[in-house]
């Protein structure tokens, strides 16, 4: 993980007082800041891509080729292997992973699924299954279907995660031009 040099260290039993409270608060803010080279590794990749969904077929890994909202530890490359969020060289540990994909509306309550896999090399059956979530399609023509997942996964240096989607409806599509898709992760603990 990124080196941590800002805060002061204290002996066991150190008492927090009103006089040193601001120092403690500033140290905690630094730890969780998401600032490059400070705090914990995190990334939020984006995509404005559209993609047709083939009924009952996993598609992906979803490409996140837009500008990253942030990337504190070179965990995503929008050009090369852009479907992957990768554990950095000094960031092995437990990560929280979240993804938001958007599809068009549908005229029936059929399901759409989102899946996260580890080290899958772009294959919906490769690597290790991490988590899956299911949402119904929106039947309101003015409301896109939001597909979301949030999970925890333990990653070693160089491990990566990817996102896949499956529609039980026919003729649907991901609509990133309407609402950008987002895929992110943040280090939680060793």
HUKAZI-V638776 format. One record per residue. N is the residue number from 1. RES is the residue in one letter. SS is DSSP state (~ for helix, > for strand, _ for the rest). PHI is phi in whole degrees, 0 to 359 (* if undefined). Layout:
BEGIN
n: {N N}
res: {RES RES}
ss: {SS SS}
phi: {PHI PHI}
END
This chain:
BEGIN
n: {1 2 3 4 5 6 7 8 9 10 11 12 13 14 15 16 17 18 19 20 21 22 23 24 25 26 27 28 29 30 31 32 33 34 35 36 37 38 39 40 41 42 43 44 45 46 47 48 49 50 51 52 53 54 55 56 57 58 59 60 61 62 63 64 65 66 67 68 69 70 71 72 73 74 75 76 77 78 79 80 81 82 83 84 85 86 87 88 89 90 91 92 93 94 95 96 97 98 99 100 101 102 103 104 105 106 107 108 109 110 111 112 113 114 115 116 117 118 119 120 121 122 123 124 125 126 127 128 129 130 131 132 133 134 135 136 137 138 139 140 141 142 143 144 145 146 147 148 149 150 151 152 153 154 155 156 157 158 159 160 161 162 163 164 165 166 167 168 169 170 171 172 173 174 175 176 177 178 179 180 181 182 183 184 185 186 187 188 189 190}
res: {X X X X X X X X X X X X X X X X X X X X X X X X X X X X X X X X X X X X X X X X X X X X X X X X X X X X X X X X X X X X X X X X X X X X X X X X X X X X X X X X X X X X X X X X X X X X X X X X X X X X X X X X X X X X X X X X X X X X X X X X X X X X X X X X X X X X X X X X X X X X X X X X X X X X X X X X X X X X X X X X X X X X X X X X X X X X X X X X X X X X X X X X X X X X X X}
ss: {_ _ _ _ _ _ _ _ _ _ _ _ _ _ _ _ _ _ _ _ ~ ~ ~ ~ ~ ~ ~ ~ ~ ~ ~ _ _ _ _ _ _ _ _ _ _ > > > > > > _ _ > > > > _ > _ _ _ > > _ _ _ _ _ _ _ _ _ > > _ _ _ _ _ _ _ _ _ _ _ _ _ > > _ _ _ _ _ _ > > > > > > > > > > > _ _ _ _ _ _ _ > > > > > > > > _ _ _ _ _ _ _ _ _ > > > > > > > > > _ _ _ _ _ _ _ _ > > > > > > > > > > > _ _ _ _ > > > > > > > > _ _ _ _ > > > > _ _ _ _ _ > > > > > > > > > _}
phi: {* 303 293 233 240 289 280 276 262 230 287 306 87 302 263 277 238 301 292 250 300 299 298 297 298 298 297 293 298 299 300 256 289 73 284 307 67 216 70 256 299 203 207 222 270 228 209 248 288 247 205 290 260 272 306 60 227 293 245 135 294 292 278 248 255 277 291 295 293 198 202 277 216 51 266 216 239 296 256 249 48 287 273 255 249 246 292 288 300 243 227 300 155 270 240 268 242 220 219 227 241 232 237 288 282 221 269 222 274 269 270 230 241 233 224 248 232 254 52 266 53 81 257 289 241 274 60 239 295 251 196 217 223 233 228 277 294 293 257 264 299 258 243 297 274 267 242 230 213 217 205 244 212 270 237 269 306 90 296 216 238 223 243 231 221 225 249 274 265 257 77 261 210 286 231 295 288 280 224 298 287 225 214 217 207 218 295 251 196 290}
END
